[in-house]
Amino acid sequence: MRVLVTGSGSQLAAPLTTLLAARGHTFETASHAEVDICDLESDRAAVTGFDAVVNLAAANSVDACEADPMLAYDGNCLGPLHLARAAREAGVAIVHFSTDFVHGGLESPPEYYTETTVPAPVNVYGHSKQLGEAAVAAAGGRHYVLRTSWVIGDRFIGYVRDSIEKGKLQIPPVGHACPAVAADLVAVTVRLLEEDAPSGLYNVANPPATDRPALLRTLVSLLGGDPDIVVLGEDTRPAARPTHSALGVDKLAGVGIHMPAWQDSLQGYLSGEPSSLHT
């Protein structure tokens, strides 16, 4: 399988390309400067000759999206629409990443959101990602929209390591969701493509749901730090965030992909072990 990976600056790019190579696939990565996904002709040229495209490009700064909605809707809706259209025309499968931030606005939220729960975003970023999901589906062709949350990759782990050295990790008090360990997230991506799973929307996260302090204290401890450095601070961020956005993964289980608990995957990831989803 020959795979194009757009958004090469994403923290998922390195683990994804490493896994693709380990599985015997070939790939090319493309930065925004190399492929502007908002340009349909650029997309058409880029996807030629590939079997699949994995779109990691996005406008993912929540507060920047709130301040500049056009940034959000171009990067998270128009771009994915054009890329998905180009992929469908070329007979190329597309994987596109979305977010738990499409949820958060329900007065009585479920314990776990399913793929059929009606989205109710609380900010511009979430709304733009919701429209991007619909755009990729509407473009037709073989497609996988992966809705994920609280991605834990090398970049985030590096931030926590730096905080341990500083002796303080202050976090806002908002958030109850399921983390997604990068190794498992890219493993799902590759398995859906390899196994020719049914097209559609899939929640991809590691159960069970947790809150931010518990997650960060666990991670700090695994990194050899003092979990007491994690303290709650006032949330002064401009854009609202979901207070509860836990994603259920029963649909993945229905295609034979059973997400491991985040505690186990996180420990394995920090130890350099491959995802259990590919062992």
Secondary structure, 3 states (H helix, E strand, C coil): CEEEEECCCCCCHHHHHHHHHHCCCEEEEECCCCCCCCCHHHHHHHHCCCCEEEECCCCCCHHHHHHCHHHHHHHHHHHHHHHHHHHHHHCCEEEEEEEHHHCCCCCCCCCCECCCCCCCCCCHHHHHHHHHHHHHHHHCCCEEEEEECCEECHHHHHHHHHHHHHCCEEECCCCEECCEEHHHHHHHHHHHHHCCCCCEEEECCCCCCEEHHHHHHHHHHHCCCCHHHEEECCCCCCCCCCCCCCECCHHHHHCCCCCCCHHHHHHHHHCCCCCHHHC
